[in-house]
Amino acid sequence: MPSTVIRRFDYSPEREELTVEFVTGRRYLYSGVPREEAEAMRAAFAKGVHFNRRIRDRYAFRELVQP
């Protein structure tokens, strides 16, 4: 099911970093995200709900600003 909040996301297992792009165009990098958590997000029916419950406010993040 397409998310109404998250446009796309990508995970780097080597760095344990999850990059999330929202439909607003804002992009964030979440650090220290375990592989299992990223896989659970990929498998989740509702990506936004999963993100809000399991990732947001649990991992350090920073906004990625386009130059």
C-alpha positions as CSV (number, residue, x, y, z in Angstrom):
1,M,0.0,0.0,0.0
2,P,1.5,3.4,-0.9
3,S,2.1,5.7,2.1
4,T,0.3,9.1,2.3
5,V,3.2,10.4,4.4
6,I,6.4,8.7,3.2
7,R,7.4,9.1,-0.5
8,R,10.4,6.7,-0.3
9,F,13.1,5.4,2.0
10,D,16.4,3.7,1.7
11,Y,18.6,1.7,4.2
12,S,22.3,1.3,4.4
13,P,23.1,-1.8,6.5
14,E,26.8,-1.1,6.7
15,R,26.2,2.3,8.3
16,E,22.8,1.4,10.0
17,E,21.3,4.5,8.4
18,L,17.8,4.9,7.3
19,T,17.0,7.8,4.8
20,V,13.4,8.8,4.7
21,E,11.8,11.2,2.2
22,F,8.4,12.5,3.1
23,V,5.7,13.6,0.6
24,T,6.5,17.2,1.6
25,G,10.0,16.7,0.0
26,R,11.8,16.9,3.3
27,R,14.5,14.2,3.8
28,Y,15.9,12.9,7.1
29,L,18.7,10.5,8.0
30,Y,18.1,8.3,11.0
31,S,21.3,6.8,12.6
32,G,21.7,3.5,14.5
33,V,18.7,1.8,13.0
34,P,19.1,-2.0,13.1
35,R,18.7,-4.0,10.0
36,E,15.7,-5.8,11.5
37,E,13.9,-2.5,12.0
38,A,14.4,-1.4,8.4
39,E,13.2,-4.8,7.1
40,A,10.1,-4.5,9.3
41,M,9.4,-1.1,7.9
42,R,9.8,-2.4,4.3
43,A,7.4,-5.3,5.1
44,A,4.8,-3.1,7.0
45,F,1.5,-2.6,5.4
46,A,1.3,1.0,6.6
47,K,4.8,2.5,6.3
48,G,3.8,5.8,8.0
49,V,2.2,4.1,11.0
50,H,5.3,1.8,11.4
51,F,7.6,4.8,11.1
52,N,5.7,6.8,13.7
53,R,5.5,3.9,16.2
54,R,8.9,2.3,15.8
55,I,11.4,4.8,14.4
56,R,10.4,8.5,14.9
57,D,11.6,9.8,18.3
58,R,13.7,6.5,18.9
59,Y,16.7,7.2,16.8
60,A,19.0,10.1,16.3
61,F,18.3,12.0,13.1
62,R,19.2,15.0,11.1
63,E,17.5,16.7,8.2
64,L,19.2,16.4,4.8
65,V,19.1,19.8,3.1
66,Q,19.6,20.2,-0.6
67,P,22.2,22.8,-1.5
